[in-house]
Amino acid sequence: MIAVSCMVAIACISVAAVLNVYRLAVGPDALDRVLALDTLVINAIALIVVIGIWYATAMYFEAALLFAMVGFLSTAAFCKFLLRGNVIE
């Protein structure tokens, strides 16, 4: 039963990721692209967590935490670059 639930979740997350890639490619301005990229990172984290549940191992959860930290820092740095033109002052 958990395998079927994980497959359905993976399918839903994949559809959401495809829609985010579309927004990333077509987005009218840079802010929409940043939001699409951040949402794509969240979808990737969800995909890693679902795979961790499916395989019943804790290694994927640690990878998801690391990916979340890197995704947050990259989004914050990119937003600061768009606002000020540089990341480090």
Backbone as CSV, one residue per row, in Angstrom:
resi,resn,N_x,N_y,N_z,CA_x,CA_y,CA_z,C_x,C_y,C_z
1,MET,0.819,-1.197,0.000,0.000,0.000,0.000,0.860,1.258,0.000
2,ILE,1.961,1.212,0.748,2.828,2.398,0.790,3.508,2.621,-0.554
3,ALA,3.766,1.555,-1.296,4.403,1.693,-2.609,3.475,2.409,-3.585
4,VAL,2.197,2.077,-3.537,1.230,2.738,-4.420,1.099,4.216,-4.058
5,SER,1.049,4.503,-2.764,0.964,5.895,-2.313,2.191,6.684,-2.734
6,CYS,3.353,6.067,-2.630,4.588,6.744,-3.033,4.623,6.987,-4.531
7,MET,4.127,6.040,-5.314,4.091,6.241,-6.772,3.143,7.374,-7.155
8,VAL,1.998,7.456,-6.491,1.059,8.551,-6.753,1.681,9.886,-6.358
9,ALA,2.354,9.918,-5.215,3.014,11.154,-4.766,4.121,11.562,-5.725
10,ILE,4.887,10.601,-6.200,5.961,10.910,-7.153,5.372,11.455,-8.449
11,ALA,4.270,10.909,-8.896,3.623,11.406,-10.119,3.130,12.843,-9.927
12,CYS,2.519,13.120,-8.790,2.028,14.475,-8.523,3.167,15.480,-8.418
13,ILE,4.235,15.089,-7.735,5.393,15.975,-7.599,6.052,16.199,-8.951
14,SER,6.076,15.180,-9.789,6.659,15.332,-11.129,5.846,16.295,-11.983
15,VAL,4.535,16.234,-11.888,3.686,17.173,-12.626,3.932,18.598,-12.135
16,ALA,4.039,18.764,-10.829,4.317,20.088,-10.274,5.690,20.591,-10.724
17,ALA,6.669,19.709,-10.798,8.006,20.115,-11.242,7.999,20.532,-12.710
18,VAL,7.246,19.823,-13.531,7.150,20.194,-14.951,6.491,21.568,-15.098
19,LEU,5.457,21.829,-14.322,4.820,23.140,-14.364,5.768,24.240,-13.875
20,ASN,6.601,23.922,-12.887,7.583,24.907,-12.420,8.658,25.166,-13.459
21,VAL,9.064,24.147,-14.176,10.047,24.342,-15.248,9.455,25.218,-16.342
22,TYR,8.173,25.038,-16.630,7.505,25.900,-17.600,7.518,27.351,-17.128
23,ARG,7.194,27.588,-15.859,7.209,28.956,-15.320,8.627,29.513,-15.306
24,LEU,9.595,28.667,-15.078,10.994,29.099,-15.083,11.412,29.530,-16.481
25,ALA,10.935,28.846,-17.496,11.319,29.179,-18.868,10.535,30.366,-19.416
26,VAL,9.259,30.489,-19.051,8.394,31.486,-19.666,8.204,32.725,-18.799
27,GLY,8.544,32.647,-17.527,8.278,33.731,-16.587,8.519,35.117,-17.153
28,PRO,7.572,36.037,-16.956,7.706,37.349,-17.575,8.871,38.185,-17.021
29,ASP,9.221,38.024,-15.778,10.355,38.783,-15.258,11.200,37.904,-14.342
30,ALA,12.258,38.477,-13.819,13.226,37.714,-13.029,12.624,37.228,-11.706
31,LEU,11.714,38.006,-11.135,11.118,37.603,-9.861,10.303,36.321,-10.001
32,ASP,9.563,36.188,-11.098,8.816,34.952,-11.334,9.757,33.767,-11.507
33,ARG,10.879,33.998,-12.138,11.848,32.920,-12.325,12.478,32.506,-10.999
34,VAL,12.752,33.467,-10.118,13.306,33.132,-8.800,12.300,32.320,-8.000
35,LEU,11.040,32.728,-8.025,10.010,31.979,-7.301,9.820,30.584,-7.877
36,ALA,9.886,30.456,-9.198,9.766,29.142,-9.819,10.939,28.253,-9.437
37,LEU,12.130,28.830,-9.391,13.301,28.046,-9.002,13.214,27.612,-7.541
38,ASP,12.736,28.489,-6.680,12.578,28.133,-5.271,11.523,27.044,-5.103
39,THR,10.441,27.135,-5.827,9.408,26.104,-5.766,9.900,24.787,-6.350
40,LEU,10.749,24.870,-7.359,11.344,23.657,-7.920,12.250,22.967,-6.901
41,VAL,12.966,23.749,-6.108,13.788,23.176,-5.034,12.901,22.492,-4.003
42,ILE,11.774,23.113,-3.672,10.850,22.498,-2.712,10.282,21.194,-3.271
43,ASN,9.983,21.172,-4.561,9.512,19.929,-5.183,10.586,18.854,-5.159
44,ALA,11.826,19.235,-5.379,12.920,18.265,-5.321,13.076,17.707,-3.903
45,ILE,12.926,18.559,-2.912,13.002,18.101,-1.518,11.871,17.122,-1.231
46,ALA,10.668,17.444,-1.690,9.529,16.529,-1.491,9.766,15.196,-2.190
47,LEU,10.349,15.243,-3.379,10.646,14.005,-4.104,11.673,13.160,-3.347
48,ILE,12.677,13.794,-2.784,13.688,13.067,-2.015,13.061,12.435,-0.770
49,VAL,12.172,13.168,-0.111,11.517,12.637,1.091,10.625,11.450,0.739
50,VAL,9.876,11.539,-0.359,9.009,10.428,-0.759,9.842,9.197,-1.117
51,ILE,10.953,9.398,-1.788,11.832,8.267,-2.099,12.407,7.673,-0.818
52,GLY,12.721,8.520,0.159,13.187,8.018,1.451,12.137,7.200,2.174
53,ILE,10.879,7.616,2.063,9.796,6.828,2.664,9.636,5.504,1.937
54,TRP,9.739,5.549,0.617,9.575,4.335,-0.177,10.656,3.309,0.131
55,TYR,11.917,3.754,0.228,13.016,2.826,0.518,13.245,2.599,2.008
56,ALA,12.558,3.343,2.858,12.626,3.200,4.321,14.054,3.330,4.843
57,THR,14.727,4.395,4.431,16.074,4.664,4.922,16.183,6.134,5.314
58,ALA,17.004,6.408,6.311,17.148,7.772,6.826,18.130,8.606,6.018
59,MET,18.895,7.988,5.155,19.893,8.719,4.384,19.238,9.779,3.494
60,TYR,18.099,9.487,2.928,17.419,10.432,2.050,16.899,11.643,2.820
61,PHE,16.519,11.453,4.063,16.036,12.573,4.869,17.166,13.542,5.189
62,GLU,18.348,13.015,5.449,19.505,13.878,5.679,19.863,14.641,4.404
63,ALA,19.776,13.961,3.271,20.041,14.628,1.990,19.009,15.724,1.736
64,ALA,17.759,15.488,2.106,16.721,16.503,1.923,16.982,17.722,2.795
65,LEU,17.460,17.506,4.018,17.797,18.633,4.889,18.939,19.460,4.316
66,LEU,19.963,18.797,3.817,21.082,19.519,3.215,20.636,20.279,1.963
67,PHE,19.812,19.653,1.162,19.308,20.299,-0.047,18.436,21.498,0.304
68,ALA,17.672,21.409,1.386,16.842,22.534,1.827,17.700,23.714,2.258
69,MET,18.773,23.442,2.978,19.655,24.533,3.405,20.322,25.207,2.217
70,VAL,20.811,24.425,1.285,21.460,24.984,0.102,20.441,25.748,-0.749
71,GLY,19.249,25.225,-0.886,18.209,25.898,-1.654,17.812,27.228,-1.040
72,PHE,17.694,27.276,0.283,17.347,28.528,0.952,18.451,29.564,0.768
73,LEU,19.695,29.155,0.962,20.802,30.101,0.820,20.934,30.605,-0.607
74,SER,20.753,29.737,-1.571,20.869,30.183,-2.959,19.727,31.127,-3.338
75,THR,18.526,30.876,-2.846,17.406,31.776,-3.126,17.633,33.136,-2.483
76,ALA,18.092,33.140,-1.238,18.362,34.412,-0.566,19.480,35.182,-1.263
77,ALA,20.518,34.493,-1.689,21.623,35.161,-2.371,21.182,35.710,-3.729
78,PHE,20.384,34.955,-4.456,19.934,35.415,-5.760,19.002,36.616,-5.628
79,CYS,18.138,36.615,-4.619,17.257,37.763,-4.391,18.060,38.999,-4.008
80,LYS,19.074,38.826,-3.183,19.930,39.950,-2.807,20.680,40.475,-4.020
81,PHE,21.100,39.580,-4.903,21.771,40.011,-6.128,20.831,40.808,-7.018
82,LEU,19.577,40.383,-7.119,18.617,41.114,-7.946,18.284,42.480,-7.361
83,LEU,18.255,42.571,-6.041,17.910,43.851,-5.408,19.063,44.839,-5.424
84,ARG,20.280,44.385,-5.132,21.400,45.297,-4.943,22.482,45.221,-6.023
85,GLY,22.508,44.164,-6.779,23.522,44.049,-7.810,24.770,43.310,-7.371
86,ASN,24.914,43.042,-6.082,26.031,42.240,-5.590,25.558,41.423,-4.400
87,VAL,26.296,40.378,-4.102,25.900,39.495,-3.016,26.664,39.834,-1.747
88,ILE,27.962,40.045,-1.878,28.800,40.369,-0.728,29.145,41.841,-0.774
89,GLU,28.876,42.533,0.329,29.144,43.975,0.368,30.497,44.270,0.927
